[in-house]
């Protein structure tokens, strides 16, 4: 794993600690007990869940965490229903009718199987990829909303061939070399990425 992704994880955990700083002081943390349900998106679950669980167990030993994985649209719905206490979400916070705090701004990149887009260069315009077969989560999930807003702003229509709400399936489709997808940089590992300029 690239060290820059560890840096992102540590920064995110530090931001969470700052948000909870009052709760984490020794005299108060001993009295905090109970169950907390936290929502995580599949793209950050693998890089954040274990560290978050370990940190809470070490600093709030009487708190039991329940980690729930889902796309932003589902997580927002579960927050509104009270099934989750807190969640990490992508996208703009307005119109969610939730109290939100920005923790991290992360770039989203076009990913492809290695060698599939060598002719495009490392930075391209959205119009350069309009013909490519794209796989994306369905609406109202955060990444899909961000991508849809960006292509609308650029006046481009993408060739979205598959909408899927299973992150590992989307990544597996990209690995076949037949599809391309947009995912956060922290979730990129063995796949090739290209930066899209606005």
N, C-alpha and C positions, 0 to 999 in steps of 0.2 A: 504494500500500500504506500502510495506517495506521501511524503511527510507533510505536504501542504494540506492534505485531508485531515491528518491528525491535528494540525493547527486549527482548522475550521471547527473540529469537534471540541477542542479545548476552549476555544473562544465561545462556542455555544454553551458549554457547560458553565463557564464563568458568568455568562449573561444570565443563565437560569439561577445561579447562586446569588447574583446581585438582586434579582427579583425576589428571592426568598431570604435575603440576608437577615431580616428581622426574625424569621422563623428558625434560622440556623444558629442563632447565638446559643451558647451552651445552657444557660439557665432556662431558656424557653424551649429548646429542642427536646429536652427530657420530658416535657409534658405533652408533646404532640403525639397523638395516637390515632389509629384508624386506617381506613382503606382509601386509597386514592387511585382512580382510574385515569390513565394518561393515554391519549391517542397519538399515534405516530404513523406517518406515511411510510409506505414500503421503501421508498428511496432513502429515507434517513434512519429507518429502523435498524438496519445492519450496522450503522456507524454510531448510533447514539444509545440504543436501548441498554446494552450491557453496562456502559459507563454510567448512565443515569441510575440504573438499579443499584450498582455498587456504591455510588455516591450517597444515594438516599439511605441505603442500609447502613452505611458508615456514620452518617450524620443525623439520621432520624430513624433509629432502630425500631421504634414502636409503630412505624408506618409500614403498611403492607401495600405494595404497588400492584396494580393490574395493568399490564401493557396491552393495548388494543391497537391492532394494525388496520388501516383503511385509507382510502383516498380522501382528499379534502372534503368532497361533497358529503360523503358518509360521516366523516368526523364532525362536520358542522351540524349535521342532523342529530347525531348522538349527543353533542353538547347541548343543543336546544332541548332535547328530550330529557336531559339529566343523566344519561347513561355514562357520560364522561365528566370528569371534574376539570380537566385541562387538556389541551391538545396543541400540537405543533402543526401549523398549516402553511401552505404556499399561497402567495397571491396577495392582492390588496385587501386590507381589513375593512374597508368601508362597506356598508350594506350587509354586514354579517349579523348585526344586532347582538354583538358579543363584545366584551371588553378585551381588547387585543393590545399586545405589546410587541413591537418589532424587535426580533433577536438577531437576525442574520439576513443579509442580502446576498443571495447566491445566483450566479449565472446559470442559465439553462443553455445547453448545447445540443446541436444536432449530432446524433451518434449513428455510426454505421459500422459494419464489419470491417476489419482491417483491410486496407487496400481498395475499398469500394469507391471512394471519392477522391482518389489521388489527383485527378485532373482538375479539381475545383480550387485547390489551394487551401490555406488555413483560415482565411476569412472571406466570407461571401455575403451576398445579398439574399434576402428571402426569395426574390424572383428567380435566382439561379437554381433553386431547388424545387420550384413549383411542380415540376414534372415527376419528381421522385415519389415512389410508393411509401407513404408515411403510416406509421402505427402510433396511435395516441390513446390516452384514457378518454372516456366519454365525458360530456358535460354532466354535472357542474363541477368536475374536479379541477383543482387549482392549476395544474400544469396546462390542462386543456384550455382553461379560460385565458391564461397568460399567452399561450401560443395563438389562440383565436384573436385576441386583442391585437397582438403584434402584426399578424398577417392582414387584419382589417385596416390597421393604421398604414401599412405599406401598400394596401390596395392589391394584395396578392391572394389567390385562392390555391390552397394546398391540395394535393392529391392524397387525401386521407382514405386509405384502403381498408383499414381495420381500426375499430374502436374497441379497446379492451381494458377492463378494470383489474387485470392481474399483472402486476409489475414484472414478475419473473417471466411471464409469457411474452410480454412486450420485448424484454431483453433477449429472450430466446429467438423470437422472430427476427430481430436485428442480426443476431449471430448467424442466421442462415445465409445472410448476404442478399436477401431479396427485399428487405425493408429497411427503413430508417426511422428514427424516433427522436423526440426531444426529451431529455431528462436532465436533472440537476447535475452539476459537475461532481458533487460529492459521491454520486452513485456510479460514476464512470470508472471502469477499471480496465478490462482487457479490450474494450471497444475503442475504435478511432473516433475522435471528436473534431468538429469544425465549429469555429465561432461565427455567429451570424451578426453582421453589423446592421444597424437600423438605417 
